Every structure is written in structure tokens, then in C-alpha cells.
């Protein structure tokens, strides 16, 4: 069974895009990883990478803004030690969105490595 799932992973790359819908069937540490170099090749226009972490009692999140492969800005945020990693990931995305809105940046690709944060945010109904 594990070998079949592994073969299926390779079959899910369609038109040079990777579908993550199959990911729930396999263990997270066995999923196909997207190398940072993939983004470097595809990086056109504004892109923001977000991340959050909790280690040794320190909790923080950050985002980095790139324009055509050049880093132009970054922001770091220290959070309360009771914050969860999930909260750090969502706050990093929220701060990136606020930066986009505050600076009227227009269309921006925001990249997050937190599937749970992205799934939670996809359930939010946009303001009208």
C-alpha cells in the first residue's frame, strides 16, 4: 500500500503544478516537498513568504517580501508565550495581508507552509 501511495504522488504533478489534495492519505513527513528553488524560478512580481514558530518558550512569526526575486522587506513579530504554532502561522498571514493593504500593493502571492492555517482561512467569508 505505501508503495502505491508513493507512486501516486508522482502522478499528481500535472502541468508542472502540484496538487496537495492527496496529501491527507500519506504521513506528512512522506509528502512531496516543494524546494525553495521552485519559487525562485517562478518568482515574478510581489511574493510574500510567511512563517511562525515556537521554540524554547519563545514564540514569533515573520514574513518576507520579494519583488522579482529580490528581498525588499521583512517583518518579525514576537508573540505571547501562550500562543500556539497554529496562531503564529495565522498571525504571520494576517500581518502580511495588512502590509499589502496598508501599502496598497495590489496583487501579491502569499506563500505559507501551514496547511492548517490555509484551510482555516479558506473557511472565512470575505467582507463585501
C-alpha positions as CSV (number, residue, x, y, z in Angstrom):
1,X,0.0,0.0,0.0
2,X,2.8,2.5,0.9
3,X,4.5,2.0,-2.5
4,X,1.2,2.6,-4.3
5,X,0.7,5.9,-2.5
6,X,4.3,6.9,-3.3
7,X,3.7,6.2,-7.0
8,X,0.5,8.2,-6.8
9,X,2.4,11.2,-5.5
10,X,4.4,11.5,-8.7
11,X,1.2,11.1,-10.8
12,X,-0.3,14.1,-9.1
13,X,2.1,16.6,-10.7
14,X,0.0,18.0,-13.5
15,X,1.1,20.8,-15.9
16,X,4.1,21.5,-13.6
17,X,1.7,22.3,-10.8
18,X,1.5,20.2,-7.6
19,X,-1.9,19.1,-6.3
20,X,-2.0,18.8,-2.5
21,X,-5.4,17.1,-2.3
22,X,-3.8,13.6,-2.0
23,X,-1.7,14.7,1.0
24,X,-4.2,13.6,3.6
25,X,-3.7,10.0,2.6
26,X,0.0,9.9,3.5
27,X,2.1,10.8,6.5
28,X,3.2,14.4,6.5
29,X,6.9,13.5,6.6
30,X,6.5,11.4,3.4
31,X,4.8,14.1,1.4
32,X,6.4,15.6,-1.7
33,X,8.3,18.7,-0.6
34,X,8.5,21.8,-2.8
35,X,12.0,23.1,-2.8
36,X,12.6,26.8,-2.3
37,X,14.3,26.9,-5.7
38,X,10.9,26.2,-7.3
39,X,9.7,29.5,-6.0
40,X,12.9,31.2,-7.1
41,X,12.2,30.1,-10.7
42,X,8.5,31.1,-10.6
43,X,9.0,34.3,-8.7
44,X,7.6,37.1,-10.7
45,X,6.1,40.2,-9.2
46,X,5.4,40.5,-5.5
47,X,5.6,37.4,-3.3
48,X,5.4,37.2,0.5
49,X,6.6,34.2,2.4
50,X,5.2,33.7,5.9
51,X,6.2,31.5,8.9
52,X,5.6,31.1,12.6
53,X,7.3,29.1,15.3
54,X,7.5,28.2,18.9
55,X,10.8,27.0,20.4
56,X,12.2,27.1,23.9
57,X,9.4,29.2,25.2
58,X,9.9,31.9,22.5
59,X,7.0,32.4,20.1
60,X,7.3,34.5,16.9
61,X,6.2,34.9,13.4
62,X,7.5,36.7,10.3
63,X,7.1,37.5,6.7
64,X,9.5,38.4,3.9
65,X,8.5,40.4,0.8
66,X,10.2,39.7,-2.5
67,X,9.8,41.6,-5.8
68,X,11.2,39.7,-8.8
69,X,13.5,37.5,-6.7
70,X,14.8,40.5,-4.7
71,X,14.1,40.7,-1.0
72,X,12.7,44.2,-0.4
73,X,11.3,44.0,3.2
74,X,10.7,41.7,6.1
75,X,8.8,42.0,9.4
76,X,9.2,40.0,12.6
77,X,6.7,39.8,15.5
78,X,7.2,38.4,19.0
79,X,4.1,36.8,20.4
80,X,2.9,35.8,23.9
81,X,4.4,32.5,25.1
82,X,0.9,31.0,25.4
83,X,0.3,31.4,21.6
84,X,0.2,28.1,19.7
85,X,2.2,27.4,16.5
86,X,-1.1,27.5,14.6
87,X,-1.8,31.0,15.9
88,X,1.7,32.1,14.9
89,X,1.1,30.9,11.3
90,X,-2.3,32.6,11.0
91,X,-0.9,35.9,12.5
92,X,2.0,35.9,10.1
93,X,-0.5,35.6,7.2
94,X,-2.7,38.3,8.8
95,X,0.2,40.7,9.2
96,X,1.3,40.0,5.5
97,X,-2.3,40.9,4.3
98,X,-2.3,44.0,6.5
99,X,1.0,45.1,5.0
100,X,-0.4,44.6,1.5
101,X,-3.5,46.6,2.3
102,X,-1.6,49.4,4.1
103,X,0.8,49.8,1.3
104,X,-1.8,49.4,-1.5
105,X,0.4,46.7,-3.1
106,X,-2.3,45.3,-5.4
107,X,-1.9,41.7,-6.4
108,X,0.5,39.7,-4.2
109,X,1.2,36.0,-3.9
110,X,1.3,35.0,-0.2
111,X,3.1,31.7,0.4
112,X,2.6,29.8,3.7
113,X,3.8,26.3,4.7
114,X,0.9,25.9,7.1
115,X,-1.8,23.8,5.6
116,X,-4.0,24.0,8.7
117,X,-3.8,27.9,8.7
118,X,-4.7,28.0,5.0
119,X,-7.6,25.6,5.4
120,X,-8.9,27.6,8.3
121,X,-8.6,30.9,6.4
122,X,-10.3,29.3,3.3
123,X,-13.5,28.9,5.5
124,X,-13.6,32.7,6.2
125,X,-16.3,34.6,4.2
126,X,-14.8,37.7,2.6
127,X,-16.1,41.1,3.5
128,X,-18.4,42.7,0.9
